């Protein structure tokens, strides 16, 4: 007989494996519910998965560099549709 913790570990493993394949949490949640798993168990497994993935995520040790760039405020002249068509045929 499968214990509750073993059952949740299997769900967590399944979710992690399929997240790495590119599936979304929402898609996995509804796939598991449609396969007959209880919503409560699926939600618990998702919470455990999120906590485990967050704990294993790399920590940002360096602050990001913010660069500022001056932009010329003069805007290029906007051409209308017919002017662009005429320019196209001019070459």
Protein Blocks (a to p, Z undefined) as FASTA:
>chain_A
ZZfklmmmmmmmmmmmmmmnopafklmmmmmmmnopafklmmmmmmmmmmmmmmmpccdf
bdcddddddddfbdcddddfklmmmmmmnZZ
